[in-house]
Amino acid sequence: MRNFEGRLTGGHPNSLGNTIEVVEEVLANIDSFDELFNCQFSSDEAVKLQVSNALKRICKEKEDLLVPFLGRFLSEITATAETSIHWSLFFNRSSRN
């Protein structure tokens, strides 16, 4: 495991922290996308915000990575009460139109 959650923990919730480093790592090894996706459910608010940012950046580069996760996005992420996650998903969608 790459310990994405540990690497994205701490700091100010609005900072990038190690987000760019994690994005580059996932783009270089797409098999690690699942591990990063699962960090979206961390109890650490800063991690969730950085993961949302990372997922947005990764999907801009490789949209096809999202396809196998569409079901999970629709069921797991939209089922959560996390406003920051919903905002990030809406923003990602609306920024492309």
C-alpha positions as CSV (number, residue, x, y, z in Angstrom):
1,M,0.0,0.0,0.0
2,R,1.1,3.5,-0.8
3,N,-0.4,5.0,2.4
4,F,-2.1,7.9,0.5
5,E,-4.3,8.7,3.5
6,G,-1.2,9.1,5.7
7,R,0.5,11.2,3.2
8,L,-2.6,13.5,2.8
9,T,-3.3,13.8,6.5
10,G,-2.8,17.0,8.4
11,G,-2.3,20.6,7.4
12,H,-4.9,23.1,6.5
13,P,-7.9,21.6,4.7
14,N,-7.5,24.1,1.9
15,S,-3.9,23.3,1.2
16,L,-2.6,21.1,-1.5
17,G,-0.2,19.3,0.8
18,N,1.1,16.2,-1.0
19,T,-1.8,16.2,-3.5
20,I,0.3,16.9,-6.6
21,E,2.8,14.2,-5.6
22,V,0.0,11.7,-5.1
23,V,-1.7,12.6,-8.4
24,E,1.6,12.0,-10.3
25,E,2.0,8.7,-8.6
26,V,-1.5,7.5,-9.5
27,L,-1.1,8.7,-13.1
28,A,2.2,6.7,-13.3
29,N,0.6,3.6,-11.7
30,I,-3.2,3.5,-12.5
31,D,-3.6,0.4,-10.3
32,S,-3.3,2.7,-7.3
33,F,-6.5,4.7,-8.2
34,D,-8.7,2.4,-6.1
35,E,-6.6,3.1,-3.0
36,L,-6.8,6.8,-3.5
37,F,-10.6,6.6,-4.2
38,N,-11.1,4.8,-0.9
39,C,-9.4,7.6,1.0
40,Q,-12.5,9.7,0.1
41,F,-14.1,8.1,3.2
42,S,-11.4,9.2,5.6
43,S,-12.4,10.7,9.0
44,D,-9.9,13.5,8.3
45,E,-11.5,16.5,6.6
46,A,-8.2,17.6,5.1
47,V,-7.7,14.2,3.5
48,K,-11.2,14.2,2.0
49,L,-10.7,17.6,0.4
50,Q,-7.2,16.7,-0.9
51,V,-8.5,13.4,-2.3
52,S,-11.4,15.3,-4.1
53,N,-8.8,17.6,-5.6
54,A,-6.6,14.7,-6.6
55,L,-9.4,12.8,-8.2
56,K,-10.4,15.9,-10.2
57,R,-6.9,16.3,-11.5
58,I,-6.4,12.6,-12.3
59,C,-9.7,12.4,-14.2
60,K,-8.8,15.5,-16.2
61,E,-5.8,13.7,-17.4
62,K,-7.2,10.2,-17.7
63,E,-11.0,10.2,-17.9
64,D,-11.1,6.5,-18.6
65,L,-9.9,5.8,-15.0
66,L,-13.3,7.0,-13.7
67,V,-15.4,4.6,-15.8
68,P,-15.0,1.5,-13.6
69,F,-15.8,3.7,-10.5
70,L,-19.0,5.3,-11.8
71,G,-21.2,3.0,-9.9
72,R,-19.3,3.7,-6.7
73,F,-19.4,7.4,-7.3
74,L,-23.1,7.3,-7.8
75,S,-23.8,5.0,-4.9
76,E,-21.2,5.4,-2.2
77,I,-20.2,9.0,-2.6
78,T,-23.6,10.5,-3.2
79,A,-25.0,8.5,-0.3
80,T,-22.6,10.3,2.1
81,A,-23.7,13.5,3.9
82,E,-20.3,15.1,3.2
83,T,-21.1,18.5,1.7
84,S,-17.4,18.9,0.6
85,I,-17.6,15.7,-1.5
86,H,-20.9,16.7,-3.1
87,W,-19.6,20.2,-3.9
88,S,-16.4,18.7,-5.4
89,L,-18.4,16.4,-7.7
90,F,-20.8,19.1,-8.8
91,F,-17.9,21.5,-9.4
92,N,-16.0,19.0,-11.4
93,R,-19.1,18.3,-13.6
94,S,-20.1,21.9,-14.1
95,S,-16.6,23.2,-14.8
96,R,-16.5,21.0,-17.9
97,N,-19.6,22.5,-19.5
